[in-house]
């Protein structure tokens, strides 16, 4: 009886290993196809662009027949020097695109059964790949809404009323509060930036909004300068939210998603990395009508096109 149980357990273990191996091979093929779509997954040398290579099967690497350069499917990409299995990388991408309000890194580490540090760096690398699609440099066209929302820097009030201070005064603030100024085309792209003051958004608009576009903004005085370059519809939010097409509801929808990401999922975000969360929320907002399978393929493709991360490769070695 005991021998039969041991044999059954061994056979189940072998079955699970076979399933994992098959999944790993399928994930590896997916990464190859996303890296080299023009050759249907056949390796192309990143150094000389020669498409004839040898396979080094024992190390999952390739060697170029022309220049003898050795490389892998992730060489020169955001996943360069990766140690995680391809099936785990693909799982992380699927989890990330499936979460419409983002996913915390502690939750991702539990889902992938990896260290928090691994999930932290992987998550930010994927956000960097998303940012390539958000921060394209192309000017915004059509009708563009602009607004800002403040994040971080919360000062917890003292327990006793006599010990509480006026948190509006600068000397009682943490210096970590930032504003995410966002411009959004109606039925188009979302473009965020992180600044110290909302008025910095005027210069942001000058650099990124076409002069043929029209704009909408609220009644804040710093937006008055927008009238020097565009036809701007202003809406007084103390009286009305939408006035015959003049509104900032689309950009407010983006802020709603970003707040739920920062407060509901991650709870606390360093101002140093707030721009990456803003780009992540913008990517989700712009692709909200796309199904999850397509989103996963888009993100894999973006990651394969993204260069080696200067911020996140070796992050913990530098931070230690």
Number of C-alpha atoms within 10 A of each C-alpha: 6 7 8 9 10 11 12 12 12 12 12 12 12 12 12 12 12 12 12 13 13 13 15 17 14 14 19 20 17 20 24 21 20 22 24 17 14 11 12 13 17 16 27 21 22 16 13 12 12 14 14 15 20 13 15 13 8 6 8 11 17 21 19 22 14 13 13 14 14 18 19 20 26 20 17 18 20 24 22 16 14 14 9 12 12 19 20 17 20 20 16 21 21 18 18 24 24 17 13 15 21 22 19 19 21 16 14 22 19 12 14 16 11 14 13 16 14 16 22 18 18 24 19 19 22 22 22 25 25 24 23 16 17 21 16 9 11 11 15 23 19 15 19 27 24 26 25 25 18 17 21 19 16 13 12 8 12 10 8 7 8 7 8 11 12 10 14 9 8 9 9 11 14 12 13 14 16 21 22 23 27 26 29 28 21 17 11 14 20 27 26 26 19 24 19 14 16 20 19 17 25 16 11 17 21 14 13 15 23 18 15 12 17 18 26 25 22 23 14 14 8 14 20 15 13 18 11 8 16 17 15 22 19 19 21 15 14 8 8 9 13 14 13 7 9 18 23 25 17 19 24 18 11 21 22 14 19 25 19 16 24 22 13 15 16 17 12 15 16 13 18 10 11 20 19 22 21 29 25 25 30 27 22 25 19 18 15 13 9 10 11 17 11 12 20 20 17 17 22 24 20 22 26 25 18 20 17 19 18 9 11 16 18 12 14 12 7 8 6 5
